[in-house]
Amino acid sequence: MHFKTGHFIQSYYDPAFYNCLRIALEKDRKLDGLRGIAALGVFLAHFLLSFFPAGFTHYYDWVANSHALNGTIEHIISTPLISVLWNGGFQVYIFFVLSGYVLTLPFEISNDTASLKNRAAKRLVRLGIPVFASVVLSYLAMLAALYSFVQTAGITGSVWLLGQAPREPHLSTVLSEALYGVLLKGEATYNPILWTMRVELIGSMLIFAYRLLAWRGRAAWLSVCIFLILVTTNATTQWPAYVAFLIGSYMAGWKTPRAPWASWAVGAIGLAIASIDNNIDLGLLADLDAFSANRQNIINLIGGSLVVYSVKGGAGARLLLSRPVQFIGKVSYSFYLIHLVFILSLSCSLFNWLVGPGAVARGPAALLTLAVTLPLLYLAAWAFERWIDQPTVRLCQRIRATPNGVSIRSP
């Protein structure tokens, strides 16, 4: 999900292509920053769902039980436009659009099919090794009895938090899930947020195959229609995610508005759309089965696509290119993979200890918990990125597609 410019372009020997790709990637470093902010948004969504679940019932009415408090904090969390900042589904769709964009950018620039084949050859490894490590990390946390989220759910009334319960820690099932269950079968019982990884793998492979086979020019619309028919009829609950990859892929070649205000306007519209909750009547759209069955996903798809396009056009560039945001973008994949482990263990344990004897109210306890969790989580994400993710990237640099299959170069 994250890549470095030098790693990407060392395998190409055409100077013109090298320069063109280098400029394109440097120009779009702000998208790395957007990825970091989206990962932080997913964390905030899961953190707030754990301690203030009633603040999310306007998006998902099942996340809180009847005993969950609905006070001032919950009203602030659910405020229109503000609530989108921790709408985890919206942030995930930003990831999907960005993946489609990044994975096919070299092909969009050069029309060189080798770039698609090489990225397809290494995709399973690129996703799989960090996923394996995150599942093992959750398993070790369970063995050490660090998870205390059941007690937290009893205090906060979070049905969502109870739903994150991992299965019993058996080594055989941990290894099977870590090795192939997450990516190939969609199993995510030890680290539930990994449900997105199978979508990421399938979406990647679909978009590689699509760009290799799709017509270009005026006939491109026919290819798009075929893609849409195939995904909507064969992935009835997840087709908006695969459409996000398609939009991201074509977005790499779209022109952006010349006027800065136009990019900001597109982003504002995207945020407004992503803020639409389940209580708003959308008229005729609500009567369409294809829309009503995927209402929230479609809203997140549209909102996420518009936000990515606005950032590509320059909106928020100063913030997104700043050092802190570039750092959180660099570690965003690692941060995403391990953040739920920290919430279920460190965050819940600290929160329970603070509110247990009634010494600290729920709001201040959650704020203190956040102040402790977030720095430690970013420290762990930095270590994970350095010791797990970076070696995975270096291994992937050695994997190449050849006419006879896949080869791995010597170091």
C-alpha positions in Angstrom: 0.0 0.0 0.0 2.9 2.3 0.6 5.9 2.5 -1.7 9.0 4.5 -2.1 9.9 6.3 -5.3 13.4 4.8 -5.6 12.3 1.3 -5.0 9.7 1.6 -7.7 11.8 3.0 -10.6 15.1 1.2 -10.3 13.8 -1.7 -12.5 13.2 0.6 -15.4 16.0 1.6 -17.8 14.3 4.0 -20.2 15.5 7.5 -19.0 12.4 9.2 -20.4 10.2 6.8 -18.5 12.3 7.2 -15.4 12.0 10.9 -15.4 8.3 10.9 -16.1 7.5 8.4 -13.4 9.8 10.2 -10.9 8.0 13.5 -11.4 4.6 11.8 -11.1 5.5 10.1 -7.9 7.0 13.2 -6.3 4.0 15.2 -7.3 1.7 12.7 -5.6 3.6 12.4 -2.3 0.6 14.2 -0.9 -1.4 11.0 -1.5 0.9 9.3 1.0 -0.1 11.9 3.5 -3.7 11.3 2.7 -3.2 7.6 3.4 -1.7 8.4 6.7 -4.6 10.6 7.7 -7.1 7.9 6.5 -5.3 5.3 8.7 -5.6 7.6 11.7 -9.3 8.1 10.9 -9.8 4.3 11.0 -8.1 4.1 14.4 -10.2 6.9 15.7 -13.4 5.2 14.4 -12.5 2.0 16.2 -11.3 3.8 19.4 -14.5 5.9 19.6 -16.7 2.9 18.8 -15.2 1.1 21.8 -15.9 3.9 24.3 -18.7 6.0 22.8 -20.6 3.6 20.5 -23.9 5.6 20.6 -22.1 8.3 18.6 -22.1 6.1 15.6 -25.7 4.8 15.5 -26.5 7.4 12.7 -24.1 5.3 10.5 -24.6 1.8 11.9 -27.6 1.3 14.2 -26.4 -2.0 15.7 -23.1 -0.8 17.2 -24.5 0.1 20.7 -26.9 -1.7 23.0 -29.7 -0.1 25.0 -27.5 0.6 28.0 -25.0 2.7 26.0 -24.9 6.3 27.1 -25.8 9.0 24.6 -24.5 12.2 26.1 -22.6 15.3 25.0 -19.6 13.5 23.6 -21.8 11.2 21.5 -23.6 14.2 20.1 -20.3 15.8 19.2 -19.0 12.6 17.5 -22.2 12.3 15.4 -22.2 16.0 14.3 -22.6 16.2 10.5 -19.4 16.9 8.5 -17.3 16.4 11.7 -18.4 12.8 12.0 -16.8 11.9 8.6 -13.4 12.3 10.1 -13.9 9.1 12.1 -16.1 7.3 9.6 -14.0 4.2 9.3 -15.8 2.9 6.2 -15.2 6.1 4.4 -11.4 6.0 5.2 -11.2 2.4 4.0 -12.7 3.4 0.6 -10.0 6.1 0.4 -7.5 3.2 0.8 -9.1 1.3 -2.1 -9.2 4.3 -4.4 -5.5 5.0 -3.6 -4.5 1.4 -4.3 -6.1 1.4 -7.7 -4.3 4.7 -8.4 -0.8 3.7 -7.2 -0.8 0.1 -8.6 -1.5 1.2 -12.2 0.2 4.6 -12.3 3.3 3.3 -14.2 1.1 1.7 -16.8 -1.0 4.9 -17.1 2.2 6.8 -17.8 4.1 4.4 -20.1 1.5 1.9 -21.4 4.1 -0.7 -20.5 2.4 -4.0 -19.5 5.6 -5.2 -17.8 4.8 -2.9 -14.9 1.5 -4.5 -14.3 2.9 -8.0 -14.5 5.7 -7.3 -12.1 3.4 -5.7 -9.6 1.0 -8.7 -9.9 3.8 -11.1 -9.4 4.8 -9.6 -6.0 1.4 -8.6 -4.7 0.7 -11.6 -2.6 4.1 -11.4 -0.9 3.8 -7.6 -0.4 0.5 -8.0 1.4 1.0 -11.4 3.0 4.2 -11.0 5.1 2.9 -8.0 7.1 -0.5 -9.6 7.5 1.2 -12.8 8.9 3.1 -10.7 11.4 -0.1 -8.9 12.6 -2.0 -12.1 13.1 0.9 -13.6 15.1 1.0 -10.3 17.2 -2.7 -10.7 18.0 -2.1 -14.4 19.0 0.7 -13.4 21.3 -1.4 -10.7 22.9 -4.1 -13.4 23.6 -1.6 -15.8 25.1 -0.4 -13.1 27.4 -4.0 -12.4 28.5 -3.7 -8.8 27.4 -7.2 -8.5 25.9 -9.7 -7.0 28.3 -12.3 -5.6 25.8 -15.2 -7.7 27.2 -15.1 -5.8 30.5 -14.9 -2.5 28.5 -17.9 -3.4 26.4 -19.9 -4.0 29.6 -19.0 -0.5 30.8 -19.6 1.3 27.5 -22.4 -0.8 25.9 -20.4 -1.3 22.7 -21.8 -4.2 20.7 -19.2 -3.5 18.1 -16.4 -4.1 20.6 -17.9 -7.5 21.6 -17.9 -8.4 17.9 -14.1 -8.1 17.7 -13.7 -11.2 19.9 -11.0 -13.4 18.4 -11.4 -17.2 18.3 -9.6 -19.4 20.9 -5.8 -19.2 20.4 -4.8 -22.5 18.8 -1.5 -22.4 17.0 -2.7 -24.5 14.0 -5.6 -22.2 13.3 -3.4 -19.1 13.8 -0.9 -20.3 11.3 -3.5 -21.3 8.7 -5.2 -18.0 9.0 -2.0 -16.0 8.9 -0.5 -18.0 6.0 -3.5 -18.1 3.6 -6.8 -17.7 5.5 -6.9 -13.9 5.6 -5.9 -13.2 2.0 -7.4 -16.2 0.2 -10.5 -17.1 2.3 -11.4 -13.8 4.0 -10.9 -15.2 7.5 -10.1 -12.5 10.0 -10.9 -14.0 13.4 -7.7 -13.1 15.2 -7.4 -9.5 13.8 -10.9 -8.6 12.5 -9.8 -5.5 10.7 -7.9 -7.7 8.2 -11.2 -8.3 6.3 -10.0 -5.6 4.0 -6.9 -7.5 3.0 -8.8 -10.1 0.9 -10.6 -7.2 -0.9 -7.3 -5.5 -1.4 -5.7 -8.7 -3.0 -8.7 -9.4 -5.2 -9.1 -5.8 -6.2 -5.5 -5.6 -7.1 -5.5 -8.6 -9.3 -8.8 -7.6 -10.9 -7.4 -4.2 -11.8 -4.1 -5.6 -13.1 -6.1 -8.0 -15.4 -8.5 -5.3 -16.4 -5.9 -2.9 -17.5 -4.1 -5.6 -19.4 -7.2 -6.6 -21.3 -9.3 -3.4 -21.5 -9.7 -1.4 -24.6 -8.4 2.1 -24.7 -9.8 5.3 -26.3 -13.4 5.5 -27.2 -14.0 1.8 -26.6 -12.9 2.1 -22.9 -16.5 2.7 -21.9 -17.4 -0.8 -23.1 -14.6 -2.3 -21.0 -15.9 -0.3 -18.0 -19.4 -1.6 -18.5 -18.2 -5.2 -18.7 -16.2 -4.7 -15.5 -19.2 -3.3 -13.7 -21.5 -6.1 -14.8 -19.1 -8.7 -13.7 -18.4 -7.3 -10.2 -22.0 -6.3 -9.4 -23.3 -9.8 -10.3 -20.5 -11.8 -8.7 -19.7 -9.7 -5.6 -23.1 -8.4 -4.5 -22.0 -7.0 -1.1 -18.4 -5.9 -2.0 -18.7 -4.6 -5.6 -18.4 -0.9 -4.5 -14.9 -1.7 -3.2 -13.8 -3.1 -6.5 -15.3 -0.2 -8.4 -13.1 2.0 -6.1 -10.0 0.3 -7.6 -11.3 1.0 -11.1 -11.9 4.6 -10.3 -8.5 5.0 -8.7 -6.8 3.4 -11.7 -8.4 5.8 -14.2 -7.9 8.7 -11.9 -4.2 8.5 -12.5 -4.8 9.8 -16.0 -7.5 12.4 -15.2 -6.7 16.1 -15.5 -7.1 18.1 -12.3 -8.7 21.5 -12.0 -6.4 24.5 -12.7 -8.1 26.7 -10.1 -7.2 25.8 -6.5 -10.7 26.6 -5.3 -12.1 23.9 -7.6 -10.1 21.1 -6.0 -11.1 22.3 -2.5 -14.7 22.4 -3.6 -14.5 18.8 -4.9 -13.1 17.7 -1.6 -15.8 19.6 0.4 -18.5 17.9 -1.7 -16.9 14.5 -1.1 -16.8 15.1 2.7 -20.4 16.2 2.6 -21.5 13.1 0.7 -19.6 10.8 3.0 -21.4 12.5 6.0 -24.8 11.3 4.8 -26.3 9.1 7.5 -28.9 6.3 7.5 -31.6 8.7 8.8 -31.6 10.9 5.7 -34.2 10.0 3.1 -32.6 9.9 -0.4 -35.8 9.7 -2.3 -35.9 7.5 -5.4 -32.4 6.1 -4.7 -33.7 4.4 -1.6 -36.2 2.5 -3.7 -33.5 0.9 -5.8 -32.5 -2.5 -4.5 -28.9 -2.2 -5.9 -28.5 1.1 -3.9 -30.4 0.2 -0.7 -28.4 -3.0 -0.3 -25.1 -1.2 -0.4 -26.2 2.3 0.6 -23.3 3.1 3.0 -20.6 1.5 0.8 -21.8 3.5 -2.3 -21.8 6.7 -0.3 -18.3 6.0 1.0 -17.2 5.2 -2.6 -18.4 8.5 -4.0 -17.1 10.5 -1.1 -13.7 8.8 -1.0 -13.2 9.1 -4.7 -14.0 12.8 -4.7 -11.6 13.4 -1.8 -8.7 11.6 -3.5 -9.3 13.5 -6.7 -9.3 16.8 -4.8 -6.0 15.9 -3.1 -4.6 14.9 -6.4 -5.6 18.4 -7.6 -3.7 20.1 -4.8 -6.2 20.5 -2.0 -4.5 20.3 1.4 -1.0 19.9 -0.1 0.8 22.0 2.5 -0.6 19.9 5.3 -0.2 16.5 3.5 3.4 17.3 2.6 4.4 18.3 6.1 6.9 16.1 7.9 4.5 14.7 10.6 1.9 13.8 8.0 4.4 12.2 5.7 5.7 10.1 8.6 2.2 8.8 9.4 1.8 8.1 5.7 5.0 6.1 5.7 3.9 3.9 8.5 0.2 3.8 7.6 0.1 0.2 6.4 1.9 -1.0 9.6 -0.3 1.3 11.7 -3.5 -0.1 10.2 -2.5 -3.7 10.7 -1.7 -3.5 14.4 -4.0 -0.7 15.7 -6.9 -3.0 16.7 -4.5 -5.2 18.8 -3.5 -2.0 20.7 -7.2 -1.0 21.2 -8.3 -4.4 22.5 -5.4 -4.7 24.9 -3.7 -1.4 26.0 -6.6 1.0 25.4 -9.2 -1.2 27.0 -7.0 -2.2 30.0 -6.1 1.4 30.8 -9.7 2.6 30.4 -11.0 -0.2 32.7 -8.4 0.7 35.3 -9.3 4.4 35.2 -13.0 4.0 35.4 -13.1 0.8 37.5 -13.4 2.3 41.0 -15.3 5.3 39.6 -12.4 7.6 40.2 -12.3 8.9 36.6 -15.3 9.7 34.5 -15.7 8.0 31.1 -14.8 11.1 29.0 -11.6 12.0 30.8 -10.7 8.3 31.0 -11.0 7.9 27.3 -9.0 11.1 26.6 -6.2 9.9 28.9 -6.3 6.5 27.2 -6.1 8.1 23.8 -3.1 10.3 24.9 -1.2 7.2 26.1 -2.3 4.8 23.2 -1.6 6.9 20.2 2.1 7.7 20.7 2.9 4.1 21.7 1.0 2.8 18.7 2.9 5.1 16.3 6.2 3.9 18.0 5.1 0.3 17.4 4.1 1.1 13.8 7.5 2.6 13.2 9.2 -0.6 14.5 6.8 -2.8 12.5 7.5 -0.8 9.4 11.2 -0.9 9.9 11.5 -4.6 10.8 8.6 -6.2 8.9 7.4 -3.9 6.1 10.7 -2.6 4.8 12.3 -6.1 4.5 9.1 -7.1 2.7 9.5 -4.3 0.2 13.2 -5.3 -0.4 12.1 -8.9 -1.0 9.5 -7.7 -3.5 12.1 -5.7 -5.4 13.7 -9.0 -6.2 10.5 -10.6 -7.6 10.0 -10.2 -11.4 7.6 -11.5 -13.9 9.2 -13.3 -16.8 7.9 -15.0 -20.0 8.3 -18.3 -18.2 6.7 -17.4 -14.9 8.1 -15.5 -11.8 11.7 -15.2 -10.9 13.5 -14.1 -7.7 16.8 -12.3 -8.2 19.7 -12.9 -5.8 20.3 -10.0 -3.3 
